[in-house]
Amino acid sequence: MAGPRSRGCRLCKIRKIKCDEKWPVCSPCHRQNLACPGQAPWVSLKGKATEPRSSQVAVRPRSSVPRPPPSTAGDRVAAQLVSHLNAGANRGRAIQARYLKEMPKRVCVHQSLCDSISLFYVVLTNFLLQKPAVDFTGLSEYGRAIKSLRLVLASNEARTAETLASVTVLHLVEELFNPSQRRMLHASGMTSLVTAIGPPKPSDKFYISILSEIPHALVRGWKDSLNKDSWRDPMGITWSKTKVDKELTESMLPVLHASASASDMTPVYVNGCQALWNPSAGKYLQMSNSELGKDMLETAENIDTLLAAMVAKCIERGDIVEEEDPHSLSGTSYSFSSPFLAYSLLHAHCAHVFLSQMRYHWSQFYNWPVADTHYTKLKDLCVHIWKYLRFLRRLEPSMAAVTPRGVYLTLELADETQSEHLLDEFTELDRAVGKILTPRAVMVGEILFFAKLWTGRRPNS
């Protein structure tokens, strides 16, 4: 039997937020300085005369008086977001991050979040209208979002889930819709905030919904925490929201931890590789070349083993199914039980491309006997990454454009036929946003230049 209906005020019902029923003025209306209409009356049918049902259906004429506009900027942004979420359910959009559904009731009381969502809505609208993608940092909405974020970061409200949501939305907008190359502009900010806020409690549904969308920041928070056990259960809770069960979560943690540790050392490895052809670049290294080379090899071998075991386990469990695909460079493509699992593994493999490239070129420089073995492992890794391309193609174009950079590094290991195929793939993945240059010759030059730059090799060699 249904319980009693809420007697919250009419304004709270219109805004679809919970009314605390503190009369004469409820708290939501008090915060927004609105005239609270007070407690809603009970509706009772007791004592009403009953009449036989009529075959005629009474139709109430629509009022010609338009609804009043939202009373605050927060209400306006909340209404826009609700409109996006309602429309998205019908058009199957991929931009349906779970935390967005928790936003409407928060934007009215958190200015930074309100301004970030406002920017999201403006840029998304331009995308849906098929307007050319441009660097939107000149938009007034972007300026307001950045200003509001700076203000809240300098206040006592910095370490809150709402502030993390503001940064996450800005990162999402940059990733999906900005053709500039500032892909990591807000990633470090998210990571720092997660570490500062700490692990979520099981009841922190909003915080958990954000963390489930930014696994790299979640892993970093766990890795940087002095008390890692305090993060273990929250990590399991978070991944459970992504249809990844506890057993698989426990198996993924060592892979993600090793990848995070390797990413910490990447600047040191790159600097060491630069020192091979430019000795002045190595004067700030805190370890010798032999020590650095040994550390790089051991780290790469460890991740080789962990990734291979993880993929084998997923295939054994049926979380990954390898299917024949005549359109794939490798002859097969992967299907995944969860997009989150696919993204996590793809990011781990793509991050490993950087390390594997440096391992191979390091061993080649010193003429180590294992150089050929390292090349074979690097080539096999590239072929493995190509099995993810079908998954990326099936994403919505703006989501597919957020492709891990390691995918582009595989071009260097491809033969002529494979290169043409990959360039077609890259052009298709990039068609929505235009983050990379489309003319073939320019695209190849850009990718090869950055491949060498990111792995510490001489750019013009």
C-alpha positions in Angstrom: 0.0 0.0 0.0 1.3 3.4 -0.9 2.4 5.7 1.9 1.1 9.2 2.5 1.9 11.8 -0.1 4.4 14.5 0.6 3.0 17.8 1.9 6.0 19.7 0.7 5.5 23.1 -0.8 4.5 23.6 -4.4 7.7 25.3 -5.4 9.8 22.4 -4.3 7.6 20.0 -6.2 8.0 22.1 -9.4 11.7 22.2 -9.0 11.7 18.4 -8.2 13.8 18.8 -5.0 13.1 17.5 -1.5 11.2 19.9 0.7 12.2 19.6 4.4 8.7 21.0 5.4 10.1 23.5 7.9 7.3 26.0 8.1 6.5 28.8 7.7 9.4 28.9 5.1 11.1 25.6 4.0 14.9 25.6 3.8 15.1 25.4 -0.1 12.9 28.4 -0.5 14.8 30.3 2.3 18.1 29.6 0.5 16.8 30.9 -2.8 15.0 33.9 -1.1 11.6 32.7 -2.6 8.2 33.3 -1.2 7.3 29.8 0.2 3.6 29.0 -0.5 3.6 26.8 2.7 2.4 23.3 3.4 0.4 21.6 0.7 -3.2 20.7 1.7 -4.3 17.1 2.2 -6.5 15.8 -0.6 -9.3 13.6 0.7 -12.2 11.9 -1.1 -13.9 11.0 2.2 -17.6 12.0 2.1 -17.6 12.7 -1.6 -20.6 11.6 -3.5 -20.0 8.8 -6.0 -21.3 9.1 -9.5 -21.6 6.4 -12.2 -18.7 6.4 -14.7 -19.4 8.3 -17.9 -18.1 7.2 -21.3 -17.3 10.9 -22.0 -13.8 11.8 -20.9 -13.5 15.3 -19.6 -10.7 17.1 -21.2 -9.2 20.1 -19.5 -8.4 22.8 -22.0 -4.7 23.9 -22.0 -4.1 27.2 -20.5 -3.0 29.9 -23.0 -0.9 31.5 -20.2 2.7 30.4 -20.6 4.5 28.9 -17.6 6.6 31.4 -15.7 10.3 31.3 -16.5 12.7 29.8 -14.0 13.2 32.3 -11.1 16.9 31.9 -10.8 19.9 31.1 -13.0 20.3 27.8 -11.1 16.7 26.9 -11.9 17.3 27.7 -15.6 20.4 25.6 -15.8 18.6 22.7 -13.9 15.7 22.9 -16.4 18.2 22.8 -19.3 19.9 19.7 -17.9 16.7 17.9 -17.2 15.7 18.6 -20.8 19.0 17.1 -22.0 18.6 14.0 -19.9 15.0 13.5 -21.0 15.8 13.9 -24.7 19.0 11.8 -24.3 16.9 8.7 -23.2 15.2 8.8 -26.6 18.1 9.5 -28.9 20.4 7.0 -27.3 23.2 9.5 -26.5 26.4 8.3 -24.9 26.6 11.5 -22.9 24.5 10.2 -20.1 27.0 10.1 -17.2 25.2 8.9 -14.1 26.3 11.8 -12.0 24.5 14.2 -14.4 21.2 12.9 -13.2 22.1 14.0 -9.6 22.9 17.5 -10.8 19.6 19.4 -11.1 18.9 19.5 -7.4 22.5 20.7 -6.7 23.1 23.4 -9.3 20.7 25.8 -7.5 22.9 25.9 -4.4 26.4 25.5 -5.9 27.5 28.3 -8.2 30.6 26.6 -9.7 28.6 23.5 -10.6 25.8 25.7 -12.1 28.3 27.5 -14.3 30.0 24.3 -15.4 26.7 22.8 -16.4 25.7 26.0 -18.2 28.9 25.7 -20.3 28.2 22.0 -20.9 24.7 22.8 -22.2 25.8 25.6 -24.5 28.6 23.5 -26.1 26.4 20.4 -26.3 23.7 22.4 -28.1 26.3 23.7 -30.6 27.4 20.1 -31.2 23.8 18.9 -31.8 23.2 21.7 -34.2 26.3 20.5 -36.1 28.2 23.7 -35.8 31.9 23.5 -36.5 34.0 22.6 -33.4 36.0 25.5 -32.2 38.2 26.3 -29.1 35.5 27.6 -26.8 37.7 29.2 -24.2 36.6 32.6 -25.6 33.0 31.9 -24.6 31.6 34.0 -21.8 30.2 30.7 -20.2 33.7 29.3 -20.1 35.1 32.4 -18.4 32.3 32.2 -15.8 32.9 28.5 -15.1 36.6 29.0 -14.6 36.1 32.1 -12.4 33.5 30.3 -10.2 35.8 27.2 -9.9 38.7 29.4 -8.8 36.5 31.0 -6.1 35.2 27.8 -4.7 38.7 26.2 -4.7 39.8 29.1 -2.5 36.9 28.7 -0.1 35.9 26.2 2.6 33.8 24.4 0.0 36.8 23.2 -2.0 36.8 19.6 -0.7 33.3 18.6 -1.7 31.7 16.2 -4.2 30.0 19.2 -5.8 33.4 20.9 -6.5 34.7 17.6 -7.9 31.6 17.4 -10.1 32.4 21.0 -11.4 35.9 20.0 -12.4 34.7 16.7 -13.9 32.1 18.4 -16.1 34.7 20.9 -17.3 37.0 17.9 -18.1 34.1 16.2 -19.9 33.4 19.2 -22.0 37.1 19.7 -22.9 37.5 16.1 -23.8 34.4 15.8 -25.9 33.9 19.1 -27.6 37.1 21.2 -27.7 39.4 20.6 -30.7 42.4 22.0 -28.9 45.1 19.7 -27.5 44.6 20.5 -23.8 43.2 17.1 -23.0 44.8 16.8 -19.5 43.9 20.3 -18.5 41.6 19.3 -15.6 42.6 15.7 -15.1 45.3 16.5 -12.5 42.8 18.7 -10.7 40.3 15.9 -10.4 43.0 13.6 -9.1 44.1 16.1 -6.5 40.6 16.7 -5.3 39.8 12.9 -5.0 42.9 12.5 -2.9 42.0 15.5 -0.7 38.4 14.5 -0.2 39.3 10.9 0.6 37.4 7.6 0.1 33.6 7.7 -0.2 31.2 6.2 2.3 28.6 3.6 1.0 25.9 6.3 1.5 27.8 8.9 -0.6 25.9 8.0 -3.8 26.6 11.3 -5.6 30.4 11.0 -4.9 30.4 7.4 -5.9 28.6 8.1 -9.1 31.3 10.7 -10.0 34.2 8.3 -9.1 32.7 5.6 -11.3 33.2 7.9 -14.3 36.8 8.9 -13.5 38.6 5.6 -12.7 42.0 7.1 -13.2 41.4 9.6 -10.4 39.9 6.9 -8.2 43.0 4.7 -8.6 45.3 7.7 -7.9 43.4 8.5 -4.7 43.8 4.9 -3.6 47.5 4.8 -4.5 48.3 8.1 -2.9 46.4 7.3 0.3 48.5 6.4 3.4 45.6 4.1 4.4 44.9 2.0 1.3 42.5 -0.3 3.1 40.2 2.7 3.6 39.8 2.8 -0.2 39.4 -0.9 -0.9 35.7 -1.2 -0.1 34.7 2.1 -1.7 36.6 1.0 -4.9 34.5 -2.2 -4.9 31.3 -0.2 -4.4 32.2 2.2 -7.1 33.1 -0.5 -9.7 29.9 -2.4 -8.7 28.0 0.6 -10.2 29.7 -0.2 -13.5 28.6 -3.8 -13.7 32.1 -5.1 -12.9 31.8 -7.7 -10.1 33.9 -8.0 -7.0 36.1 -10.8 -8.3 37.0 -8.9 -11.5 37.5 -5.7 -9.4 40.1 -7.4 -7.2 41.9 -8.7 -10.3 41.9 -5.2 -11.9 43.5 -3.4 -8.9 47.1 -4.7 -9.4 46.9 -3.7 -13.1 45.7 -0.2 -12.4 48.1 0.2 -9.5 51.0 -0.8 -11.7 49.9 1.5 -14.5 49.5 4.4 -12.1 53.0 3.8 -10.7 54.5 3.6 -14.2 52.8 6.9 -15.1 54.5 8.5 -12.1 57.8 7.4 -13.5 57.1 8.3 -17.1 58.7 11.8 -16.9 61.8 10.3 -15.4 61.9 7.6 -18.2 61.4 10.2 -20.9 64.1 12.4 -19.5 66.4 9.3 -19.4 65.7 8.5 -23.0 66.3 12.1 -24.0 69.7 11.9 -22.3 70.7 9.1 -24.7 71.0 11.6 -27.5 71.2 14.8 -25.5 73.5 14.3 -22.5 72.6 17.7 -20.9 69.0 16.4 -20.4 70.3 13.8 -18.0 72.1 16.0 -15.5 69.0 16.3 -13.3 68.4 12.5 -13.1 68.6 11.0 -9.7 69.8 7.6 -10.8 72.4 6.3 -13.3 71.5 5.1 -16.8 72.0 1.5 -15.8 69.7 1.9 -12.8 67.1 3.7 -14.8 67.3 1.1 -17.6 66.9 -1.8 -15.1 64.0 0.0 -13.4 62.3 0.6 -16.8 62.7 -3.0 -17.9 61.4 -4.5 -14.6 58.4 -2.2 -14.6 57.6 -3.0 -18.2 57.9 -6.8 -17.6 55.7 -6.6 -14.6 52.9 -4.8 -16.5 53.4 -7.3 -19.4 52.6 -10.1 -17.1 49.7 -8.4 -15.3 47.9 -7.3 -18.5 48.3 -10.7 -20.1 46.8 -12.4 -17.0 44.0 -9.9 -16.8 43.0 -10.3 -20.4 43.2 -14.1 -20.1 41.0 -14.0 -17.0 38.4 -11.8 -18.7 38.3 -14.1 -21.8 37.9 -17.1 -19.5 35.0 -15.5 -17.6 33.3 -14.4 -20.8 33.8 -10.7 -20.0 35.8 -10.4 -23.2 34.8 -12.3 -26.4 37.2 -12.3 -29.3 35.3 -12.5 -32.5 36.3 -12.8 -36.2 36.2 -9.5 -37.9 37.2 -9.2 -41.6 37.4 -5.4 -41.2 39.9 -5.6 -38.3 43.7 -5.2 -38.9 44.3 -8.1 -36.5 41.5 -10.3 -38.1 39.5 -10.3 -34.8 37.9 -7.7 -32.5 36.8 -7.7 -28.9 33.3 -7.4 -27.4 33.1 -6.5 -23.8 30.6 -7.2 -21.0 31.0 -3.6 -19.8 32.1 -0.3 -21.5 33.9 0.5 -18.2 35.9 -2.7 -18.5 36.8 -1.9 -22.1 37.9 1.7 -21.2 39.9 0.5 -18.2 41.8 -2.1 -20.2 42.3 0.1 -23.2 43.7 2.9 -21.2 46.1 0.4 -19.4 47.3 -1.0 -22.7 47.7 2.4 -24.4 49.7 3.7 -21.4 51.9 0.6 -21.7 52.6 1.5 -25.4 54.7 4.5 -24.2 56.7 2.3 -21.8 57.2 -0.5 -24.3 58.4 2.0 -26.9 61.0 3.4 -24.5 62.0 -0.1 -23.4 62.6 -1.1 -27.0 64.5 2.0 -28.0 66.6 1.9 -24.9 67.7 -1.7 -25.5 68.3 -0.9 -29.2 70.6 2.1 -28.3 72.7 -0.2 -26.1 72.6 -3.1 -28.6 71.1 -5.5 -26.0 70.4 -9.0 -27.3 66.8 -8.7 -26.1 66.1 -5.7 -28.4 64.4 -8.0 -31.0 62.3 -9.6 -28.3 61.2 -6.2 -27.0 60.3 -5.2 -30.6 58.2 -8.3 -30.9 56.4 -7.6 -27.7 55.8 -4.0 -28.8 54.3 -5.1 -32.1 52.1 -7.7 -30.4 50.9 -5.0 -28.0 49.9 -2.8 -31.0 48.0 -5.7 -32.7 46.2 -6.2 -29.4 45.2 -2.6 -29.2 43.8 -2.8 -32.8 41.2 -5.3 -31.5 39.6 -2.4 -29.5 39.0 -0.2 -32.6 35.6 -1.7 -33.3 34.5 -0.9 -29.8 35.7 2.7 -30.3 33.9 3.0 -33.7 30.6 1.9 -32.1 30.7 4.8 -29.6 29.0 8.0 -30.2 31.4 10.2 -32.4 32.1 12.8 -29.7 32.9 10.0 -27.2 35.1 8.1 -29.7 37.1 11.2 -30.3 38.3 10.9 -26.7 40.7 8.1 -27.8 43.7 7.3 -25.6 46.9 8.7 -27.3 48.5 5.3 -27.2 46.2 4.2 -30.0 47.9 6.7 -32.3 51.4 5.5 -31.4 50.6 2.1 -33.0 50.9 3.8 -36.4 54.7 3.7 -36.1 54.6 -0.1 -35.9 52.3 -0.6 -38.9 53.3 -1.5 -42.4 52.1 0.5 -45.4 48.8 -1.3 -45.8 48.1 -1.2 -42.1 49.0 2.5 -42.0 46.4 3.4 -44.6 43.8 1.4 -42.6 44.8 3.1 -39.4 44.6 6.5 -40.9 41.1 5.8 -42.1 40.2 4.7 -38.5 41.7 7.8 -37.0 39.9 10.1 -39.4 36.6 8.3 -38.6 37.2 8.5 -34.9 38.1 12.2 -35.1 35.3 13.3 -37.5 33.1 14.8 -34.7 35.6 17.1 -33.0 38.6 17.5 -35.2 41.3 17.1 -32.5 43.9 15.9 -35.1 44.6 17.4 -38.5 42.9 15.5 -41.3 45.2 15.8 -44.4 47.0 12.5 -44.5 50.5 13.8 -44.9 50.0 16.3 -42.1 48.3 13.7 -39.8 51.2 11.2 -40.2 53.8 13.9 -39.5 52.0 15.1 -36.4 51.5 11.6 -35.0 55.1 10.5 -35.6 56.4 13.8 -34.2 54.4 13.4 -31.0 55.2 9.7 -30.8 58.9 10.5 -30.5 58.3 13.5 -28.3 56.3 11.5 -25.8 58.8 8.7 -25.7 62.0 10.8 -25.3 63.4 10.3 -28.8 65.0 12.8 -31.1 62.0 14.5 -32.7 63.7 15.1 -36.1 65.4 11.7 -36.4 
